[in-house]
Amino acid sequence: MSQLLRARRILTEQGWLDDHQLRIESGAVAAIEPIPAGVTTRDAELLCPAYIDTHVHGGAGVDVMDDAPGVLDTLAMHKAREGVGAFLPTTVTAPLESIHAALMRIARRTQSGGPGAQLLGSYLEGPYFTPQNKGAHPPELFRELDIAELDRLVDVSQSTLRVVALAPEKPGALQAIRHLKQRGIRVMLGHSAATYRQTLAAFDAGADGLVHCYNGMTGLHHREPGMVGAGLTDKRAWLELIADGHHVHPGAMRLCCCCAQDRVVLITDAMQAAGMPDGRYTLCGEEVTMHHGVVKTASGGLAGSTLSLDAAVRNMVEYAGVTPEDAIHMASLHPARLLGIDGQLGSIAPGKRANIISLDGGLHLQQIWIQGQALPL
């Protein structure tokens, strides 16, 4: 069955196409065509690739670590309502058995499918960090890197583990990075006190980029450029960015774009309070408080975000001064390239999965289609 979506503008990897239509067949884009002369109706102002959130812990009152029925279904629907067509549920530092259980739940849901945004697998954030820039992660649960333990995590995930985050200065980190890369897993660096030189050594070993750039790492200093300096200047590094205006100052967002615009991956790092009213919530087993949408630990540190990915895109346009098309690519094409799935997702092109969003002129979500099926918002 063929479906047509007509738009005033369609965003492709090459830029905007005015007055074009998408032909969708069997859940994929079959063709992008000019709208025939005389056809005046339009289904959308802007048709764009659906977003991909590679780093998200929760939302709508649920947490990826929750062992309760329907958690991942609830989160998948919540993500779809912010224009996300696919995402990586992200674990936190916890006892190893809790991490194993979460990876197994994510694997089952990834393989079975279900309502809302599609699960692409899992992202392991912790427990292989160091205490100096721990964020909300409990340092008493940090672990040393062990190849057999990493292999067990991959096995438990039924090979759906896609990303492992670690601190590159830990003993055995370079060996672990090389091993994970051989297994096809992306490695991101964060919650770490690594130096500029240690970070570059990790990139040389195959590490793919920085976990939420600027946050949870050594900052930029003119005599020790730190992890931030390494990420900004090394063209191999993808840079996750929480563009909420709280985690990263607009000036630092602009600096990211000056140095690495084609390497920025917008993420939410959202936790269970995303989409919920102010109040008390939990993260990494610790009680946290949300006030005016900002979540903090009892000691006053930031504890995840309540950002939505569509808001992150608008913030990049407003705060960092990038074009709408570049901001949208940061939330779609770039994460697909990071994960190596840009042959199927991340842009609108014939043969790719029809994960598509309709936006108005202010980049607010109007509708989402996942594999060609419209979802109620």
KOLGU-756211 format. One record per residue (C-alpha): residue in three letters; x, y, z; residue number from 1. Coordinates in nm, 2 decimals, decimal comma. Example, Ala and Ser with C-alpha at 12.3 -4.5 7.8 and 13.67 -1.06 7.14 Angstrom:
// KOLGU-756211
+------+--------+--------+--------+-----+
! type !   east !  north !     up ! seq !
+------+--------+--------+--------+-----+
!  ALA !   1,23 !  -0,45 !   0,78 !   1 !
!  SER !   1,37 !  -0,11 !   0,71 !   2 !
+------+--------+--------+--------+-----+
***
This chain:
// KOLGU-756211
+------+--------+--------+--------+-----+
! type !   east !  north !     up ! seq !
+------+--------+--------+--------+-----+
!  MET !   0,00 !   0,00 !   0,00 !   1 !
!  SER !   0,14 !   0,34 !  -0,11 !   2 !
!  GLN !   0,11 !   0,65 !   0,10 !   3 !
!  LEU !   0,18 !   1,01 !  -0,01 !   4 !
!  LEU !   0,29 !   1,29 !   0,23 !   5 !
!  ARG !   0,31 !   1,64 !   0,07 !   6 !
!  ALA !   0,50 !   1,92 !   0,23 !   7 !
!  ARG !   0,59 !   2,28 !   0,16 !   8 !
!  ARG !   0,95 !   2,18 !   0,24 !   9 !
!  ILE !   1,13 !   1,84 !   0,29 !  10 !
!  LEU !   1,47 !   1,82 !   0,46 !  11 !
!  THR !   1,72 !   1,58 !   0,30 !  12 !
!  GLU !   2,09 !   1,54 !   0,37 !  13 !
!  GLN !   2,16 !   1,78 !   0,09 !  14 !
!  GLY !   1,92 !   2,05 !   0,22 !  15 !
!  TRP !   1,56 !   2,16 !   0,17 !  16 !
!  LEU !   1,34 !   2,06 !  -0,12 !  17 !
!  ASP !   1,04 !   2,30 !  -0,18 !  18 !
!  ASP !   0,70 !   2,16 !  -0,27 !  19 !
!  HIS !   0,79 !   1,79 !  -0,27 !  20 !
!  GLN !   0,61 !   1,48 !  -0,17 !  21 !
!  LEU !   0,72 !   1,15 !  -0,01 !  22 !
!  ARG !   0,60 !   0,82 !  -0,15 !  23 !
!  ILE !   0,60 !   0,56 !   0,13 !  24 !
!  GLU !   0,57 !   0,19 !   0,07 !  25 !
!  SER !   0,60 !  -0,10 !   0,33 !  26 !
!  GLY !   0,73 !   0,14 !   0,60 !  27 !
!  ALA !   1,01 !   0,28 !   0,39 !  28 !
!  VAL !   1,06 !   0,59 !   0,17 !  29 !
!  ALA !   1,01 !   0,48 !  -0,19 !  30 !
!  ALA !   1,06 !   0,81 !  -0,36 !  31 !
!  ILE !   1,09 !   1,19 !  -0,32 !  32 !
!  GLU !   0,91 !   1,37 !  -0,60 !  33 !
!  PRO !   0,80 !   1,72 !  -0,69 !  34 !
!  ILE !   0,43 !   1,78 !  -0,61 !  35 !
!  PRO !   0,24 !   1,77 !  -0,94 !  36 !
!  ALA !   0,13 !   2,11 !  -1,08 !  37 !
!  GLY !  -0,22 !   2,21 !  -0,97 !  38 !
!  VAL !  -0,21 !   2,02 !  -0,64 !  39 !
!  THR !  -0,25 !   2,28 !  -0,38 !  40 !
!  THR !  -0,30 !   2,08 !  -0,06 !  41 !
!  ARG !  -0,01 !   2,02 !   0,18 !  42 !
!  ASP !   0,00 !   1,76 !   0,46 !  43 !
!  ALA !   0,29 !   1,95 !   0,64 !  44 !
!  GLU !   0,48 !   2,27 !   0,65 !  45 !
!  LEU !   0,81 !   2,08 !   0,71 !  46 !
!  LEU !   0,88 !   1,71 !   0,68 !  47 !
!  CYS !   1,20 !   1,61 !   0,85 !  48 !
!  PRO !   1,37 !   1,29 !   0,97 !  49 !
!  ALA !   1,25 !   1,17 !   1,31 !  50 !
!  TYR !   1,49 !   1,24 !   1,59 !  51 !
!  ILE !   1,72 !   0,97 !   1,75 !  52 !
!  ASP !   1,79 !   1,01 !   2,12 !  53 !
!  THR !   2,10 !   0,80 !   2,19 !  54 !
!  HIS !   2,12 !   0,88 !   2,56 !  55 !
!  VAL !   1,80 !   0,88 !   2,78 !  56 !
!  HIS !   1,74 !   0,74 !   3,13 !  57 !
!  GLY !   1,36 !   0,79 !   3,16 !  58 !
!  GLY !   1,07 !   1,02 !   3,14 !  59 !
!  ALA !   0,69 !   1,04 !   3,20 !  60 !
!  GLY !   0,75 !   0,91 !   3,56 !  61 !
!  VAL !   0,94 !   0,60 !   3,46 !  62 !
!  ASP !   1,31 !   0,50 !   3,48 !  63 !
!  VAL !   1,50 !   0,26 !   3,25 !  64 !
!  MET !   1,62 !   0,08 !   3,57 !  65 !
!  ASP !   1,26 !   0,02 !   3,69 !  66 !
!  ASP !   1,17 !  -0,35 !   3,70 !  67 !
!  ALA !   0,80 !  -0,30 !   3,63 !  68 !
!  PRO !   0,56 !  -0,39 !   3,35 !  69 !
!  GLY !   0,52 !  -0,14 !   3,07 !  70 !
!  VAL !   0,81 !   0,09 !   3,16 !  71 !
!  LEU !   0,97 !   0,08 !   2,82 !  72 !
!  ASP !   0,64 !   0,11 !   2,64 !  73 !
!  THR !   0,56 !   0,42 !   2,85 !  74 !
!  LEU !   0,90 !   0,57 !   2,77 !  75 !
!  ALA !   0,88 !   0,48 !   2,40 !  76 !
!  MET !   0,54 !   0,67 !   2,37 !  77 !
!  HIS !   0,68 !   0,96 !   2,57 !  78 !
!  LYS !   0,98 !   0,99 !   2,33 !  79 !
!  ALA !   0,76 !   0,97 !   2,03 !  80 !
!  ARG !   0,56 !   1,27 !   2,15 !  81 !
!  GLU !   0,88 !   1,48 !   2,13 !  82 !
!  GLY !   0,96 !   1,37 !   1,77 !  83 !
!  VAL !   1,19 !   1,08 !   1,86 !  84 !
!  GLY !   1,15 !   0,78 !   1,62 !  85 !
!  ALA !   1,42 !   0,57 !   1,78 !  86 !
!  PHE !   1,63 !   0,57 !   2,10 !  87 !
!  LEU !   1,87 !   0,40 !   2,33 !  88 !
!  PRO !   1,74 !   0,33 !   2,68 !  89 !
!  THR !   2,04 !   0,42 !   2,90 !  90 !
!  THR !   2,14 !   0,24 !   3,23 !  91 !
!  VAL !   2,31 !   0,40 !   3,53 !  92 !
!  THR !   2,57 !   0,29 !   3,78 !  93 !
!  ALA !   2,40 !   0,03 !   4,00 !  94 !
!  PRO !   2,47 !  -0,32 !   4,14 !  95 !
!  LEU !   2,58 !  -0,55 !   3,85 !  96 !
!  GLU !   2,27 !  -0,77 !   3,88 !  97 !
!  SER !   2,04 !  -0,47 !   3,84 !  98 !
!  ILE !   2,23 !  -0,36 !   3,53 !  99 !
!  HIS !   2,20 !  -0,72 !   3,39 ! 100 !
!  ALA !   1,83 !  -0,72 !   3,45 ! 101 !
!  ALA !   1,78 !  -0,38 !   3,28 ! 102 !
!  LEU !   1,99 !  -0,50 !   2,98 ! 103 !
!  MET !   1,77 !  -0,81 !   2,95 ! 104 !
!  ARG !   1,45 !  -0,61 !   2,96 ! 105 !
!  ILE !   1,58 !  -0,37 !   2,70 ! 106 !
!  ALA !   1,69 !  -0,66 !   2,48 ! 107 !
!  ARG !   1,35 !  -0,83 !   2,49 ! 108 !
!  ARG !   1,17 !  -0,50 !   2,41 ! 109 !
!  THR !   1,42 !  -0,42 !   2,13 ! 110 !
!  GLN !   1,35 !  -0,76 !   1,97 ! 111 !
!  SER !   0,98 !  -0,77 !   2,02 ! 112 !
!  GLY !   0,89 !  -0,42 !   1,92 ! 113 !
!  GLY !   0,59 !  -0,23 !   2,06 ! 114 !
!  PRO !   0,42 !   0,11 !   2,06 ! 115 !
!  GLY !   0,60 !   0,44 !   2,02 ! 116 !
!  ALA !   0,96 !   0,51 !   1,93 ! 117 !
!  GLN !   1,17 !   0,21 !   1,83 ! 118 !
!  LEU !   1,43 !   0,08 !   2,07 ! 119 !
!  LEU !   1,78 !   0,05 !   1,90 ! 120 !
!  GLY !   1,94 !  -0,14 !   2,19 ! 121 !
!  SER !   2,10 !  -0,02 !   2,51 ! 122 !
!  TYR !   2,36 !   0,23 !   2,63 ! 123 !
!  LEU !   2,56 !   0,14 !   2,94 ! 124 !
!  GLU !   2,65 !   0,46 !   3,14 ! 125 !
!  GLY !   2,85 !   0,33 !   3,44 ! 126 !
!  PRO !   2,98 !   0,16 !   3,65 ! 127 !
!  TYR !   3,33 !   0,21 !   3,48 ! 128 !
!  PHE !   3,39 !   0,57 !   3,60 ! 129 !
!  THR !   3,62 !   0,75 !   3,84 ! 130 !
!  PRO !   3,50 !   0,96 !   4,14 ! 131 !
!  GLN !   3,62 !   1,31 !   4,06 ! 132 !
!  ASN !   3,35 !   1,40 !   3,81 ! 133 !
!  LYS !   3,09 !   1,14 !   3,92 ! 134 !
!  GLY !   2,78 !   1,35 !   3,87 ! 135 !
!  ALA !   2,48 !   1,16 !   4,02 ! 136 !
!  HIS !   2,65 !   0,82 !   3,99 ! 137 !
!  PRO !   2,73 !   0,66 !   4,33 ! 138 !
!  PRO !   3,11 !   0,61 !   4,34 ! 139 !
!  GLU !   3,09 !   0,32 !   4,59 ! 140 !
!  LEU !   2,94 !   0,12 !   4,30 ! 141 !
!  PHE !   3,21 !   0,20 !   4,05 ! 142 !
!  ARG !   3,39 !  -0,11 !   3,91 ! 143 !
!  GLU !   3,72 !  -0,18 !   3,75 ! 144 !
!  LEU !   3,73 !  -0,28 !   3,38 ! 145 !
!  ASP !   3,74 !  -0,65 !   3,32 ! 146 !
!  ILE !   3,72 !  -0,80 !   2,97 ! 147 !
!  ALA !   3,53 !  -1,11 !   3,09 ! 148 !
!  GLU !   3,28 !  -0,89 !   3,27 ! 149 !
!  LEU !   3,23 !  -0,67 !   2,96 ! 150 !
!  ASP !   3,17 !  -0,98 !   2,75 ! 151 !
!  ARG !   2,91 !  -1,10 !   3,00 ! 152 !
!  LEU !   2,73 !  -0,77 !   2,97 ! 153 !
!  VAL !   2,72 !  -0,80 !   2,59 ! 154 !
!  ASP !   2,59 !  -1,16 !   2,62 ! 155 !
!  VAL !   2,33 !  -1,07 !   2,88 ! 156 !
!  SER !   2,21 !  -0,80 !   2,64 ! 157 !
!  GLN !   2,18 !  -1,06 !   2,36 ! 158 !
!  SER !   2,42 !  -0,84 !   2,16 ! 159 !
!  THR !   2,18 !  -0,54 !   2,17 ! 160 !
!  LEU !   2,43 !  -0,34 !   2,38 ! 161 !
!  ARG !   2,53 !  -0,05 !   2,14 ! 162 !
!  VAL !   2,73 !   0,20 !   2,35 ! 163 !
!  VAL !   2,95 !   0,17 !   2,66 ! 164 !
!  ALA !   3,06 !   0,48 !   2,85 ! 165 !
!  LEU !   3,38 !   0,47 !   3,06 ! 166 !
!  ALA !   3,66 !   0,68 !   3,21 ! 167 !
!  PRO !   3,97 !   0,65 !   2,99 ! 168 !
!  GLU !   4,22 !   0,69 !   3,28 ! 169 !
!  LYS !   4,10 !   0,37 !   3,45 ! 170 !
!  PRO !   4,35 !   0,07 !   3,45 ! 171 !
!  GLY !   4,29 !  -0,14 !   3,14 ! 172 !
!  ALA !   4,08 !   0,12 !   2,96 ! 173 !
!  LEU !   4,26 !   0,12 !   2,63 ! 174 !
!  GLN !   4,25 !  -0,26 !   2,61 ! 175 !
!  ALA !   3,88 !  -0,25 !   2,70 ! 176 !
!  ILE !   3,81 !   0,01 !   2,43 ! 177 !
!  ARG !   3,99 !  -0,20 !   2,16 ! 178 !
!  HIS !   3,80 !  -0,51 !   2,27 ! 179 !
!  LEU !   3,46 !  -0,34 !   2,27 ! 180 !
!  LYS !   3,53 !  -0,19 !   1,93 ! 181 !
!  GLN !   3,62 !  -0,53 !   1,79 ! 182 !
!  ARG !   3,27 !  -0,64 !   1,91 ! 183 !
!  GLY !   3,11 !  -0,36 !   1,72 ! 184 !
!  ILE !   3,02 !  -0,15 !   2,03 ! 185 !
!  ARG !   3,06 !   0,23 !   2,04 ! 186 !
!  VAL !   3,27 !   0,37 !   2,33 ! 187 !
!  MET !   3,21 !   0,71 !   2,48 ! 188 !
!  LEU !   3,43 !   0,88 !   2,74 ! 189 !
!  GLY !   3,30 !   1,06 !   3,05 ! 190 !
!  HIS !   3,25 !   1,09 !   3,43 ! 191 !
!  SER !   3,63 !   1,11 !   3,43 ! 192 !
!  ALA !   3,93 !   1,32 !   3,54 ! 193 !
!  ALA !   4,13 !   1,22 !   3,23 ! 194 !
!  THR !   4,38 !   1,46 !   3,09 ! 195 !
!  TYR !   4,40 !   1,59 !   2,73 ! 196 !
!  ARG !   4,67 !   1,33 !   2,65 ! 197 !
!  GLN !   4,48 !   1,04 !   2,81 ! 198 !
!  THR !   4,17 !   1,13 !   2,61 ! 199 !
!  LEU !   4,36 !   1,14 !   2,29 ! 200 !
!  ALA !   4,51 !   0,80 !   2,37 ! 201 !
!  ALA !   4,15 !   0,67 !   2,41 ! 202 !
!  PHE !   4,05 !   0,81 !   2,07 ! 203 !
!  ASP !   4,36 !   0,65 !   1,92 ! 204 !
!  ALA !   4,24 !   0,32 !   2,07 ! 205 !
!  GLY !   3,91 !   0,36 !   1,90 ! 206 !
!  ALA !   3,69 !   0,56 !   2,14 ! 207 !
!  ASP !   3,41 !   0,74 !   1,96 ! 208 !
!  GLY !   3,35 !   1,06 !   2,15 ! 209 !
!  LEU !   3,25 !   1,23 !   2,47 ! 210 !
!  VAL !   2,95 !   1,16 !   2,70 ! 211 !
!  HIS !   2,75 !   1,49 !   2,74 ! 212 !
!  CYS !   3,04 !   1,72 !   2,65 ! 213 !
!  TYR !   3,15 !   1,96 !   2,92 ! 214 !
!  ASN !   2,95 !   1,78 !   3,19 ! 215 !
!  GLY !   3,13 !   1,52 !   3,41 ! 216 !
!  MET !   3,48 !   1,57 !   3,27 ! 217 !
!  THR !   3,79 !   1,79 !   3,29 ! 218 !
!  GLY !   3,72 !   2,13 !   3,14 ! 219 !
!  LEU !   3,91 !   2,34 !   2,89 ! 220 !
!  HIS !   4,21 !   2,52 !   3,03 ! 221 !
!  HIS !   4,47 !   2,70 !   2,83 ! 222 !
!  ARG !   4,76 !   2,50 !   2,98 ! 223 !
!  GLU !   4,57 !   2,17 !   3,01 ! 224 !
!  PRO !   4,29 !   2,14 !   2,75 ! 225 !
!  GLY !   4,14 !   1,84 !   2,93 ! 226 !
!  MET !   3,88 !   1,61 !   2,79 ! 227 !
!  VAL !   3,68 !   1,90 !   2,65 ! 228 !
!  GLY !   3,98 !   2,04 !   2,46 ! 229 !
!  ALA !   4,05 !   1,69 !   2,32 ! 230 !
!  GLY !   3,69 !   1,64 !   2,21 ! 231 !
!  LEU !   3,66 !   1,99 !   2,05 ! 232 !
!  THR !   3,98 !   1,95 !   1,85 ! 233 !
!  ASP !   3,99 !   1,58 !   1,75 ! 234 !
!  LYS !   3,79 !   1,53 !   1,43 ! 235 !
!  ARG !   3,73 !   1,17 !   1,52 ! 236 !
!  ALA !   3,52 !   1,26 !   1,83 ! 237 !
!  TRP !   3,14 !   1,28 !   1,84 ! 238 !
!  LEU !   3,02 !   1,52 !   2,11 ! 239 !
!  GLU !   2,70 !   1,45 !   2,29 ! 240 !
!  LEU !   2,54 !   1,78 !   2,40 ! 241 !
!  ILE !   2,26 !   1,85 !   2,65 ! 242 !
!  ALA !   2,13 !   2,17 !   2,49 ! 243 !
!  ASP !   1,90 !   2,28 !   2,77 ! 244 !
!  GLY !   2,08 !   2,60 !   2,87 ! 245 !
!  HIS !   2,13 !   2,47 !   3,22 ! 246 !
!  HIS !   2,39 !   2,19 !   3,17 ! 247 !
!  VAL !   2,59 !   2,40 !   2,91 ! 248 !
!  HIS !   2,60 !   2,78 !   2,88 ! 249 !
!  PRO !   2,49 !   2,91 !   2,54 ! 250 !
!  GLY !   2,84 !   3,04 !   2,48 ! 251 !
!  ALA !   2,98 !   2,69 !   2,53 ! 252 !
!  MET !   2,72 !   2,56 !   2,29 ! 253 !
!  ARG !   2,83 !   2,81 !   2,03 ! 254 !
!  LEU !   3,20 !   2,70 !   2,09 ! 255 !
!  CYS !   3,10 !   2,34 !   2,02 ! 256 !
!  CYS !   2,95 !   2,45 !   1,69 ! 257 !
!  CYS !   3,25 !   2,66 !   1,60 ! 258 !
!  CYS !   3,48 !   2,36 !   1,65 ! 259 !
!  ALA !   3,27 !   2,06 !   1,58 ! 260 !
!  GLN !   2,93 !   2,14 !   1,42 ! 261 !
!  ASP !   2,93 !   1,83 !   1,21 ! 262 !
!  ARG !   3,02 !   1,62 !   1,52 ! 263 !
!  VAL !   2,75 !   1,73 !   1,76 ! 264 !
!  VAL !   2,50 !   1,48 !   1,87 ! 265 !
!  LEU !   2,20 !   1,63 !   2,06 ! 266 !
!  ILE !   2,09 !   1,41 !   2,35 ! 267 !
!  THR !   1,84 !   1,46 !   2,63 ! 268 !
!  ASP !   2,01 !   1,26 !   2,92 ! 269 !
!  ALA !   1,65 !   1,28 !   3,04 ! 270 !
!  MET !   1,54 !   1,11 !   3,37 ! 271 !
!  GLN !   1,20 !   1,01 !   3,50 ! 272 !
!  ALA !   1,10 !   1,36 !   3,58 ! 273 !
!  ALA !   1,09 !   1,46 !   3,21 ! 274 !
!  GLY !   0,74 !   1,56 !   3,12 ! 275 !
!  MET !   0,63 !   1,56 !   3,48 ! 276 !
!  PRO !   0,55 !   1,84 !   3,74 ! 277 !
!  ASP !   0,81 !   1,98 !   3,98 ! 278 !
!  GLY !   0,87 !   1,75 !   4,28 ! 279 !
!  ARG !   1,08 !   1,47 !   4,42 ! 280 !
!  TYR !   1,21 !   1,19 !   4,21 ! 281 !
!  THR !   1,49 !   0,93 !   4,21 ! 282 !
!  LEU !   1,80 !   0,88 !   4,00 ! 283 !
!  CYS !   2,07 !   0,62 !   4,06 ! 284 !
!  GLY !   1,88 !   0,52 !   4,38 ! 285 !
!  GLU !   1,92 !   0,87 !   4,52 ! 286 !
!  GLU !   1,64 !   1,12 !   4,59 ! 287 !
!  VAL !   1,66 !   1,43 !   4,36 ! 288 !
!  THR !   1,44 !   1,74 !   4,34 ! 289 !
!  MET !   1,30 !   1,91 !   4,03 ! 290 !
!  HIS !   1,24 !   2,28 !   4,05 ! 291 !
!  HIS !   1,13 !   2,48 !   3,74 ! 292 !
!  GLY !   1,23 !   2,18 !   3,53 ! 293 !
!  VAL !   1,59 !   2,16 !   3,67 ! 294 !
!  VAL !   1,68 !   1,84 !   3,86 ! 295 !
!  LYS !   1,94 !   1,85 !   4,14 ! 296 !
!  THR !   2,08 !   1,62 !   4,40 ! 297 !
!  ALA !   2,07 !   1,70 !   4,77 ! 298 !
!  SER !   2,42 !   1,85 !   4,74 ! 299 !
!  GLY !   2,31 !   2,08 !   4,46 ! 300 !
!  GLY !   2,46 !   1,90 !   4,16 ! 301 !
!  LEU !   2,27 !   1,85 !   3,83 ! 302 !
!  ALA !   2,11 !   1,51 !   3,81 ! 303 !
!  GLY !   2,01 !   1,43 !   3,46 ! 304 !
!  SER !   1,78 !   1,66 !   3,26 ! 305 !
!  THR !   1,41 !   1,70 !   3,18 ! 306 !
!  LEU !   1,49 !   1,82 !   2,82 ! 307 !
!  SER !   1,30 !   1,70 !   2,52 ! 308 !
!  LEU !   1,49 !   1,65 !   2,20 ! 309 !
!  ASP !   1,26 !   1,88 !   2,00 ! 310 !
!  ALA !   1,33 !   2,15 !   2,25 ! 311 !
!  ALA !   1,70 !   2,08 !   2,22 ! 312 !
!  VAL !   1,68 !   2,14 !   1,84 ! 313 !
!  ARG !   1,50 !   2,47 !   1,90 ! 314 !
!  ASN !   1,75 !   2,57 !   2,16 ! 315 !
!  MET !   2,04 !   2,52 !   1,92 ! 316 !
!  VAL !   1,88 !   2,76 !   1,68 ! 317 !
!  GLU !   1,81 !   3,02 !   1,94 ! 318 !
!  TYR !   2,11 !   2,99 !   2,17 ! 319 !
!  ALA !   2,39 !   2,87 !   1,93 ! 320 !
!  GLY !   2,27 !   3,04 !   1,62 ! 321 !
!  VAL !   2,28 !   2,73 !   1,39 ! 322 !
!  THR !   2,04 !   2,69 !   1,10 ! 323 !
!  PRO !   1,73 !   2,48 !   1,16 ! 324 !
!  GLU !   1,85 !   2,22 !   0,91 ! 325 !
!  ASP !   2,19 !   2,19 !   1,10 ! 326 !
!  ALA !   2,01 !   2,16 !   1,43 ! 327 !
!  ILE !   1,78 !   1,89 !   1,30 ! 328 !
!  HIS !   2,08 !   1,70 !   1,16 ! 329 !
!  MET !   2,24 !   1,71 !   1,51 ! 330 !
!  ALA !   1,93 !   1,52 !   1,64 ! 331 !
!  SER !   1,89 !   1,28 !   1,35 ! 332 !
!  LEU !   2,17 !   1,23 !   1,10 ! 333 !
!  HIS !   2,45 !   1,27 !   1,34 ! 334 !
!  PRO !   2,33 !   1,01 !   1,60 ! 335 !
!  ALA !   2,26 !   0,77 !   1,31 ! 336 !
!  ARG !   2,62 !   0,81 !   1,19 ! 337 !
!  LEU !   2,76 !   0,77 !   1,54 ! 338 !
!  LEU !   2,57 !   0,44 !   1,57 ! 339 !
!  GLY !   2,65 !   0,33 !   1,22 ! 340 !
!  ILE !   2,28 !   0,30 !   1,12 ! 341 !
!  ASP !   2,27 !   0,59 !   0,88 ! 342 !
!  GLY !   2,20 !   0,35 !   0,60 ! 343 !
!  GLN !   1,85 !   0,29 !   0,75 ! 344 !
!  LEU !   1,78 !   0,60 !   0,97 ! 345 !
!  GLY !   1,87 !   0,96 !   1,03 ! 346 !
!  SER !   1,76 !   1,12 !   0,70 ! 347 !
!  ILE !   1,49 !   1,11 !   0,45 ! 348 !
!  ALA !   1,60 !   0,92 !   0,14 ! 349 !
!  PRO !   1,47 !   0,64 !  -0,08 ! 350 !
!  GLY !   1,52 !   0,30 !   0,08 ! 351 !
!  LYS !   1,54 !   0,44 !   0,43 ! 352 !
!  ARG !   1,29 !   0,36 !   0,71 ! 353 !
!  ALA !   1,00 !   0,61 !   0,70 ! 354 !
!  ASN !   1,06 !   0,76 !   1,05 ! 355 !
!  ILE !   0,94 !   1,11 !   0,98 ! 356 !
!  ILE !   0,82 !   1,41 !   1,16 ! 357 !
!  SER !   0,61 !   1,71 !   1,06 ! 358 !
!  LEU !   0,72 !   2,04 !   1,21 ! 359 !
!  ASP !   0,57 !   2,39 !   1,19 ! 360 !
!  GLY !   0,78 !   2,70 !   1,11 ! 361 !
!  GLY !   0,88 !   2,73 !   1,47 ! 362 !
!  LEU !   1,01 !   2,37 !   1,47 ! 363 !
!  HIS !   0,73 !   2,25 !   1,70 ! 364 !
!  LEU !   0,61 !   1,89 !   1,64 ! 365 !
!  GLN !   0,29 !   1,84 !   1,46 ! 366 !
!  GLN !   0,29 !   1,47 !   1,37 ! 367 !
!  ILE !   0,53 !   1,17 !   1,38 ! 368 !
!  TRP !   0,53 !   0,86 !   1,15 ! 369 !
!  ILE !   0,73 !   0,55 !   1,26 ! 370 !
!  GLN !   0,79 !   0,31 !   0,97 ! 371 !
!  GLY !   0,52 !   0,50 !   0,78 ! 372 !
!  GLN !   0,25 !   0,47 !   1,06 ! 373 !
!  ALA !   0,12 !   0,79 !   1,21 ! 374 !
!  LEU !   0,12 !   0,79 !   1,59 ! 375 !
!  PRO !  -0,14 !   0,97 !   1,80 ! 376 !
!  LEU !   0,02 !   1,26 !   1,99 ! 377 !
+------+--------+--------+--------+-----+
***
